[in-house]
Amino acid sequence: MKVPQEEYSRILKEIESEDSPVGIDARHTHILILHKLLEMEKRLARIEEKLGE
């Protein structure tokens, strides 16, 4: 899955912490999960709009 660089950087800034020992793989995984959840949220909003909710 490709995450647009702008979105990747934005999410990375939100979850990055200098005080955390989180490795790069875990950070990358979280970014992918958050990106997909945001896509799903947008899709759900479009579906709800079509259903008139």
C-alpha positions in Angstrom: 0.0 0.0 0.0 1.3 3.4 -0.9 0.7 6.3 1.4 1.1 9.8 -0.2 4.2 11.5 1.1 2.3 14.5 2.4 -0.1 12.3 4.3 2.7 10.1 5.6 4.6 13.1 6.9 1.5 14.6 8.5 0.6 11.4 10.4 4.3 10.9 11.4 4.3 14.3 13.0 1.2 13.4 15.0 2.6 10.1 16.4 6.3 10.9 16.6 7.8 11.3 20.1 11.4 11.9 21.0 10.7 10.3 24.4 9.4 7.0 23.0 11.6 4.1 22.1 9.3 3.1 19.2 11.1 1.6 16.3 10.7 2.6 12.7 8.8 -0.5 11.8 6.2 0.1 14.5 5.9 3.8 13.5 5.5 2.8 9.8 2.8 0.3 10.8 0.9 2.9 12.8 1.0 5.3 9.8 -0.4 2.7 7.5 -3.2 1.8 9.9 -4.1 5.5 10.5 -4.0 6.2 6.8 -6.4 3.3 6.1 -8.7 4.3 8.9 -8.9 7.8 7.5 -9.7 6.4 4.0 -12.4 4.2 5.6 -13.8 7.2 7.5 -14.1 9.2 4.3 -15.7 6.3 2.5 -18.2 5.8 5.2 -19.1 9.5 5.2 -19.8 9.3 1.4 -22.0 6.2 1.9 -23.9 7.8 4.7 -24.4 10.9 2.6 -25.9 8.8 -0.2 -28.2 7.0 2.2 -29.4 10.4 3.5 -28.2 9.9 7.1 
